[in-house]
Amino acid sequence: MGASHTLDRSKTSTQAWEPPALEALRVGFIGAGRLARALSLALQAVGVPVVGVASRSEASARALADALPACRVSDSAAVSQGCDLVFLTSPDARIADIARAVPWRAGQAVVHCSGATPVAVLRPAAEAGALIGGFHPMQAFGADAGAALASLPGCTVAIEAPPALEALLHGLARRLGCVGLSLPPGARVRYHASGGYASQHVHALVGEAVRLWQSWGATERQALDALLPLLRGTLESLARSGVAAGMPGPVSRGDAGTVRLHRQALEAVDPEMRDLYDRLCRRGVALARQAGRLDADGAAGVERALEAPPDAL
């Protein structure tokens, strides 16, 4: 790579790390995927300079650097030596290897952006004198860079770090318009799994709904055109009324007859689909009881409907 794409190592400080002003913070990225692009562009937009990027894909790194006036493409070692704060935005499976391979130093912070990976995998950086932490935006970033950038403000960012670095990362989150969340030790994987329920598993459940439409010959597009307004209304109800109080449907009304009809129809399409429905309905009974929307008799009626064996449907 040419000299114009090399970070200036002469600016590296060997003093103990102290949080600089955000405008003076030299930020680098190792990994140039969707999250790196959204986060780096957002930082640049709020006046936090991104000065270096490294990636296994030179094309990805160069595309990212070209979008950031102060950013240069380099290798991981140069990003480490030239930056006060290095974000590891590589795939989760590579974070530990990068942590072991890069020559970290005292006077910097090394932060990964994985939701589930323990911060402890960055121990090699800590042993070199760096501060280590986690900074995970709870958001799904698609291929559209503009949409990804627009989706960042307002999202929650899970932060796990020692006090001085934690304060800096909360400051970055506020500057980005995000909500910083300090995770207690041991909560990281549960936090990330909660995001799976609210995102990945929603796709899986909508996939089941689409399969039902396809069972009578409708297309996925036709199904989504009908289901998406319902989904949007559900999200609005969640925001307005909360989880339990806002839950619609026959379970919350104690409508055991409709539950029986649903189970019969689902069993005919796919017994596994009916089994999933049963499990979700039982969760729904608990929520409806919690909200005071379903009395003991109503709950018992739904439970009896759910206990009917498949051959009796």
ABEGO torsion letter per residue (X at the ends): XBAAABBBAAABBABBBBBBBAAABBBBBBEABAAAAAAAAAAAAAGBBBABBBBABAAAAAAAAAABAABBBBBAAAAAAABABBBBABBAAAAAAAAAABBBBBGBBBBBABAABBAAAAAAAAAAGBBBBBBBBBBBBBABAAAAAAAABGBBBBBBBBAAAAAAAAAAAAAAGBBBBBBBBGAAAAAAAAAAAAAAAAAAAAAAAAAAAAAAGBBAAAAAAAAAAAAAAAAAAAAAAEAAAABBEAAAAGBAAAAAAAAAAAAAABAAAAAAAAAAAAAAAAAAAAAGABBAAAAAAAAAAAABBAAAX
